[in-house]
Amino acid sequence: MSDPSWLSVLPPVIAIVLAIWSKQVMLSLFAGIWMGFTLLSGFNPLTGVAASLDGVINVFADAGDARVLLFTLLIGSLIGTIEHSGGVRGFVHFLETRRWVHTGVRAQVLAWFVGIVIFVESNITLLVAGSVSRPLFDRYKVSREKLAYLIDATSAPVCAMIPLNAWGAVIIGLVASTGVENPLETFIASIPYNLYAFAAILLAGFVIWKDFNIGPMKAAEERTRGGELLWPNATPLIDTSEEQSPENERPEDIPSALFMVLPILAMIFAMPVGLYITGDGSLIQGSGSTAILWSVCFAIGVAWIMILGSGKSSVHELMRIFMKGAGDLLPISAILLLALTLGDVAHLLGTGPYIAGIAGASVPTYFLAPLLFLVSAFIAFSVGSSWGTFAIMIPIAIPIAVTLGLSTPLFLGAAISGAIFGDHASPISDTTVVASMASATDHIDHVRTQLPYALLAAGVATIGFFVLGLLG
């Protein structure tokens, strides 16, 4: 298909519609891939199946894509290793024993702060922040719904702005699939335009500062102040009644927080070093996928040395944890693989330039960025997957910007922002579910109490994208 036509829009549309209808992101992505290669194969569906499989395999022919896929698995191994070492538990104990948290406001600040500073992976952020803060919230009569909101409002929004974690690797890989010369530089340039993430984080801070409780959250706060942790018919996702109290554990038996802190610091340190080496002395010109892969390998090595040096585990046990951790993130890696393939087939069909031509002729340019944000937000809320939304929207957003000569970082930021809204607000998002679990609150109560805040932040982001569009 040398000249893009309306048929080039079918693959992403099919992926979007099926994902919203079935909630099965991987199957929906493959259906879009199949449709794309069927079109490229002269409308032969059987040939399209074979070409689709070849298209998936060809993703590995790109070294950058292969490194990102490998990194996604290795970050799972790192998370599993840190959890196995007891580093998370040690970090929780370290924070809980600090004497400066003696009011409800300070407990909320702690939850908000931990949600920001731990950015390796969103679920780790949620579990650590929830485990640290929940006893303090209960003690000072702050609702668990408030805790769930605060950690949910900081986990994914923060992770989506960091280039040296799994989120950054996924976004950089998708940007690279569109043919952008320096995907890492483009991603970094898009961070200031991730308006929803900034709005969500800052609004959460404002909620703490001004005790800004609206709608269902106000009722939840009044209930908790009256001595009731949950509503009468609420069903928390975990039972905390048998949690071990600090008095039942000797201080010498609690693992050191360094088992968590040092590997994370090692990864943070190795990232710019890798960029400097691969860029021949220039951080911006460095290979993001290579630096990310090196940094997580270095972090795993540091974790292994610490664990083996302490005698906590054998090499055999660490290898078991390594493989299990990689397996835990295999579904995410599979989504990324299919997303990269869908991006490739969309590029072959000319989907981006075709949509850009239609949009340029029918939609005012100043409305494109807010429109991208709203479409991305709708998809992410319906599907419950920010990464699946990244896969659909980034290969569309960037070609629109390039074809029309508009700001690529702005359009990338709009697509990412919409996906983060869905991850934050959707009741079927895994992040929303984990936030409810980490806070030991009823899942529907969490969704109901945080949705007004998420919509408020989305409104602010929409206005922001409209203004930026007007400014050009």
C-alpha positions in Angstrom: 0.0 0.0 0.0 2.1 2.9 -1.3 -0.5 5.6 -0.7 -2.1 5.6 2.7 -5.9 5.3 2.7 -8.7 4.9 5.2 -7.9 1.2 5.4 -4.6 2.1 7.2 -6.7 3.2 10.2 -8.3 -0.2 10.6 -5.5 -1.9 12.7 -5.4 0.6 15.6 -9.2 1.0 15.5 -9.7 -2.7 15.7 -7.2 -2.9 18.6 -9.0 -0.1 20.4 -12.5 -1.4 19.9 -11.6 -5.0 20.8 -9.6 -3.9 23.9 -12.5 -1.8 25.2 -15.0 -4.5 24.5 -13.1 -7.6 25.7 -10.6 -6.0 28.2 -8.0 -8.4 26.6 -5.2 -6.1 25.5 -2.9 -8.8 24.1 -5.5 -10.4 21.9 -6.7 -7.0 20.8 -3.2 -5.9 19.8 -2.7 -9.1 17.8 -6.0 -8.7 16.0 -4.9 -5.2 15.0 -1.5 -6.7 13.8 -3.3 -9.4 11.8 -5.6 -6.8 10.1 -2.6 -4.7 9.2 -0.6 -7.6 7.6 -3.8 -8.9 5.9 -4.1 -5.5 4.2 -0.4 -5.6 3.3 -0.8 -9.2 1.9 -3.5 -8.4 -0.6 -6.4 -9.0 1.7 -5.5 -12.7 2.2 -6.4 -13.5 5.9 -4.3 -16.7 6.0 -1.3 -15.0 4.6 -1.9 -12.2 7.1 -1.6 -14.7 10.0 1.8 -15.9 8.7 3.0 -12.4 8.1 1.8 -11.3 11.5 3.9 -14.0 13.2 6.9 -12.9 11.0 6.2 -9.3 12.1 6.4 -10.3 15.8 9.6 -12.2 15.2 11.1 -9.2 13.2 10.8 -7.0 16.3 13.8 -8.9 17.7 15.9 -7.9 14.7 16.0 -4.4 16.0 18.7 -4.3 18.8 17.0 -1.5 20.6 13.7 -3.2 20.8 15.3 -6.5 21.9 17.1 -4.6 24.7 13.9 -3.0 25.9 12.1 -6.4 26.0 15.0 -7.9 27.9 15.0 -5.0 30.3 11.3 -5.5 31.0 12.0 -9.1 32.1 15.1 -8.1 34.1 13.3 -5.4 36.1 10.9 -8.2 37.3 14.0 -10.1 38.4 15.3 -7.1 40.3 12.0 -6.5 42.0 11.8 -10.2 43.0 15.4 -10.1 44.3 14.8 -7.0 46.4 11.6 -8.5 47.9 13.3 -11.8 48.6 16.2 -10.0 50.4 13.8 -8.4 52.9 14.9 -4.9 51.7 11.3 -3.7 51.3 10.4 -4.9 54.9 13.6 -3.2 56.2 12.8 0.0 54.5 9.2 -0.1 55.9 10.6 -0.6 59.4 13.1 2.2 59.0 10.4 4.7 58.1 8.0 3.5 60.7 10.5 4.0 63.5 11.2 7.6 62.5 9.8 9.8 65.3 8.8 12.8 63.2 5.4 11.2 62.1 3.2 12.1 65.0 0.1 13.6 63.3 -2.4 12.6 60.6 -1.1 15.3 58.3 2.5 14.1 58.6 1.3 10.5 57.9 -0.2 11.8 54.7 2.9 13.6 53.7 4.9 10.4 54.3 2.6 8.4 52.0 2.8 11.1 49.3 6.6 11.4 49.7 7.2 7.7 49.5 5.0 7.5 46.5 7.3 10.0 44.8 10.8 8.8 45.7 10.3 5.1 45.0 9.9 5.0 41.2 11.4 1.7 40.1 7.9 0.2 39.4 4.4 1.4 40.2 3.3 -1.7 42.1 6.4 -1.6 44.3 5.7 2.1 45.0 2.1 1.3 46.0 3.0 -1.7 48.2 5.8 0.1 50.0 3.9 3.3 50.5 0.8 1.5 51.6 2.6 -0.8 54.0 4.5 2.1 55.6 1.6 4.4 56.0 -1.4 2.3 56.7 -0.7 1.7 60.4 -0.1 5.5 60.8 -3.3 6.4 59.0 -5.3 4.1 61.3 -3.6 5.4 64.4 -4.3 9.1 63.5 -7.8 8.5 62.1 -7.2 9.3 58.5 -9.3 7.2 56.1 -7.8 4.3 54.2 -9.5 5.7 51.1 -7.4 8.8 51.5 -4.3 6.6 51.7 -5.3 4.7 48.6 -5.9 7.9 46.7 -2.5 9.5 47.7 -0.4 6.5 46.7 -2.4 6.0 43.5 -2.0 9.6 42.6 1.8 9.4 42.9 2.8 5.9 41.7 2.1 5.7 37.9 2.3 9.5 37.4 5.9 9.5 38.8 6.9 6.3 37.1 5.8 7.6 33.7 8.3 10.5 33.9 11.4 8.5 34.8 13.5 7.2 31.9 15.4 4.6 34.0 12.5 2.2 34.9 10.2 -0.2 33.0 7.8 2.6 32.2 10.5 4.7 30.6 11.8 1.7 28.7 8.4 1.0 27.2 7.7 4.6 26.2 11.2 5.0 24.7 10.8 1.7 22.8 7.5 2.8 21.3 8.9 6.2 20.4 11.8 4.5 18.7 9.4 2.4 16.7 8.0 5.5 15.0 11.4 6.3 13.5 12.3 9.3 15.7 16.1 9.8 15.6 16.7 10.2 19.3 13.8 8.6 21.3 15.4 9.2 24.7 15.9 12.9 24.0 12.3 13.1 22.8 11.0 11.3 25.9 12.9 13.6 28.2 11.6 16.6 26.3 8.1 15.4 26.7 8.3 15.2 30.5 7.3 18.8 31.1 4.2 18.2 28.9 3.0 15.3 31.0 0.3 17.6 32.4 -1.9 15.1 33.9 0.9 13.5 35.9 1.9 16.9 37.3 -1.7 17.9 38.0 -2.4 14.6 39.9 0.8 14.8 42.0 0.3 18.5 42.9 -3.4 18.1 43.5 -2.6 15.2 46.0 -0.2 17.6 47.8 -2.9 20.3 47.9 -5.4 17.8 49.3 -3.0 17.1 52.2 -2.1 20.8 52.7 -5.7 22.1 52.8 -7.5 18.9 53.9 -9.4 19.2 50.7 -12.1 16.5 50.9 -14.9 16.4 48.4 -17.7 14.1 47.6 -17.3 10.5 48.9 -13.9 11.3 50.3 -15.4 13.8 52.7 -17.8 11.1 54.0 -15.0 8.6 54.4 -13.0 11.1 56.4 -15.9 11.8 58.7 -16.5 8.1 59.2 -12.9 7.4 60.1 -12.7 10.3 62.6 -15.7 8.7 64.2 -13.7 5.5 64.8 -14.8 3.3 61.9 -12.0 2.2 59.5 -14.4 0.9 56.8 -18.0 1.2 55.8 -20.2 -1.5 57.3 -20.6 -3.5 54.1 -17.1 -2.8 52.8 -14.8 -5.7 51.8 -11.1 -4.8 52.0 -8.9 -6.6 49.5 -6.6 -7.9 52.3 -7.1 -8.8 55.9 -4.9 -6.9 58.3 -6.2 -8.4 61.5 -3.4 -10.8 61.9 -0.5 -8.6 60.8 2.6 -9.0 62.9 3.2 -6.1 65.2 6.6 -4.6 65.6 6.8 -5.8 69.2 6.8 -9.4 68.0 9.9 -9.0 65.9 13.3 -8.4 67.4 15.2 -5.5 65.8 18.1 -7.7 64.9 15.8 -9.9 62.9 14.6 -7.1 60.6 16.6 -6.9 57.3 18.5 -3.8 56.6 16.8 -1.2 54.4 20.1 -1.1 52.4 19.1 -4.3 50.7 16.5 -2.2 48.9 18.2 1.2 48.8 21.6 0.3 47.5 20.4 -1.7 44.4 18.1 1.2 43.5 20.9 3.7 43.9 23.1 1.5 41.8 20.6 1.5 39.0 20.2 5.3 39.2 24.0 5.8 39.1 24.6 3.4 36.3 22.0 5.0 34.0 23.9 8.3 33.2 27.1 6.4 33.1 25.7 4.1 30.4 24.4 7.1 28.5 27.8 8.8 28.7 29.7 5.7 27.5 27.3 4.9 24.6 27.1 8.6 23.6 30.9 9.0 23.4 30.8 11.6 26.2 27.3 13.0 25.5 24.4 12.0 27.7 21.8 13.1 25.2 23.4 11.2 22.4 23.6 8.0 24.4 21.6 4.8 23.7 18.7 4.8 26.2 17.9 1.1 25.7 21.5 0.1 26.2 22.0 2.3 29.3 18.7 1.0 30.8 19.8 -2.6 30.3 23.2 -2.0 31.8 21.8 -0.2 34.8 19.3 -2.9 35.8 22.0 -5.6 35.3 24.3 -3.6 37.5 21.6 -3.3 40.2 20.9 -7.0 40.1 24.6 -7.7 40.5 24.8 -5.4 43.5 21.7 -7.0 45.1 23.2 -10.5 44.5 26.6 -9.5 46.0 24.9 -8.1 49.1 22.6 -11.1 49.6 25.4 -13.7 49.0 27.7 -11.7 51.3 25.2 -11.8 54.1 24.6 -15.5 53.7 20.9 -15.0 53.3 20.6 -17.2 50.2 22.5 -19.5 47.9 23.1 -18.9 44.2 20.6 -21.7 43.5 17.9 -19.8 45.4 18.8 -16.5 43.8 18.5 -18.0 40.4 15.0 -19.4 41.3 14.0 -15.9 42.4 15.6 -14.4 39.3 13.5 -16.6 36.9 10.3 -16.2 38.9 10.7 -12.4 38.9 11.2 -12.4 35.1 8.2 -14.6 34.7 6.0 -12.2 36.7 6.6 -9.5 34.1 6.3 -11.8 31.1 2.8 -10.6 30.4 4.0 -7.0 30.3 6.9 -7.9 28.0 4.4 -9.7 25.7 2.2 -6.6 25.6 5.2 -4.5 24.7 6.3 -7.0 22.0 2.9 -6.8 20.3 2.8 -3.1 20.8 6.1 -2.7 18.9 4.8 -5.0 16.2 1.6 -2.9 15.8 3.7 0.2 15.6 5.7 -1.4 12.8 2.7 -2.4 10.8 1.1 1.0 11.2 4.4 2.5 9.9 4.2 0.3 6.8 0.6 1.2 6.2 1.3 4.9 6.7 -1.4 5.2 9.4 0.2 8.2 11.2 0.6 10.3 8.1 -2.9 9.5 6.9 -4.5 10.5 10.2 -2.3 13.5 10.3 -3.6 14.6 6.9 -7.2 14.1 7.9 -6.6 15.9 11.3 -4.8 18.7 9.6 -7.7 19.3 7.2 -10.6 18.9 9.7 -9.3 19.7 13.2 -7.8 23.0 14.2 -4.1 22.5 15.1 -4.6 24.1 18.5 -7.2 21.4 19.4 -5.1 18.4 18.4 -3.1 18.1 21.7 -6.2 18.2 24.0 -8.0 15.8 21.6 -5.1 13.3 21.8 -5.2 13.6 25.6 -9.0 13.0 25.7 -8.9 10.0 23.3 -6.0 8.5 25.1 -7.8 9.0 28.5 -11.0 7.4 27.2 -9.2 4.4 25.9 -7.1 3.9 29.0 -10.1 4.3 31.3 -12.1 1.8 29.3 -9.2 -0.7 28.9 -7.6 -0.3 32.3 -4.1 -0.5 30.8 -1.8 2.5 30.4 0.8 0.4 28.6 -1.8 -0.9 26.2 -2.9 2.7 25.6 0.8 3.7 25.0 1.0 1.0 22.4 -2.1 2.3 20.5 -1.6 6.1 20.9 2.1 6.8 20.7 2.5 5.4 17.1 -0.4 7.7 16.1 0.5 10.8 18.1 4.1 11.2 16.9 3.5 10.9 13.2 0.7 13.5 13.4 3.2 15.9 15.0 6.0 15.1 12.5 3.7 15.3 9.5 2.1 18.6 10.5 5.4 20.1 11.8 4.1 20.5 15.3 5.8 19.8 18.7 6.6 16.1 19.0 7.2 16.3 22.7 3.9 18.0 23.3 1.9 15.4 21.4 3.9 12.6 23.1 3.1 14.2 26.5 -0.6 14.4 25.6 -0.7 10.7 24.7 1.2 9.6 27.8 -1.0 11.9 30.0 -4.2 10.4 28.8 -2.9 6.9 29.5 -1.8 7.8 33.0 -5.3 9.1 33.7 -6.8 5.7 32.9 -4.2 4.0 35.0 -5.1 6.3 37.9 -8.9 6.3 37.6 -10.1 3.1 35.9 -11.6 0.6 38.2 -10.2 -2.3 36.1 -6.6 -0.9 36.2 -4.1 -3.2 38.0 -2.6 -0.1 39.6 -6.0 0.9 41.0 -6.5 -2.6 42.3 -3.1 -2.8 43.9 -3.6 0.6 45.6 -6.8 -0.7 47.2 -5.0 -3.8 48.3 -2.0 -1.9 49.7 -4.3 0.3 51.7 -6.5 -2.5 52.9 -9.7 -0.8 51.7 -12.7 -1.7 49.6 -11.9 -1.4 45.9 -15.1 0.2 44.9 -14.8 2.7 47.8 -11.3 3.6 46.6 -12.6 4.2 43.0 -15.5 6.3 44.2 -13.5 8.5 46.5 -10.6 9.2 44.1 -12.6 9.6 40.8 -13.6 13.3 41.6 -9.9 14.2 42.1 -8.8 12.3 39.0 -11.5 14.1 36.9 -10.4 17.5 38.4 -6.8 16.8 37.4 -7.9 15.7 34.0 -9.8 18.9 33.6 -6.8 21.0 34.5 -4.6 18.9 32.0 -7.2 19.4 29.2 -7.2 23.2 29.7 -3.4 23.1 29.8 -3.1 21.2 26.5 -5.6 23.6 24.9 -3.5 26.6 26.0 -0.3 25.0 24.8 -1.9 24.3 21.5 -2.9 27.9 21.1 0.6 29.0 22.0 1.9 26.7 19.3 
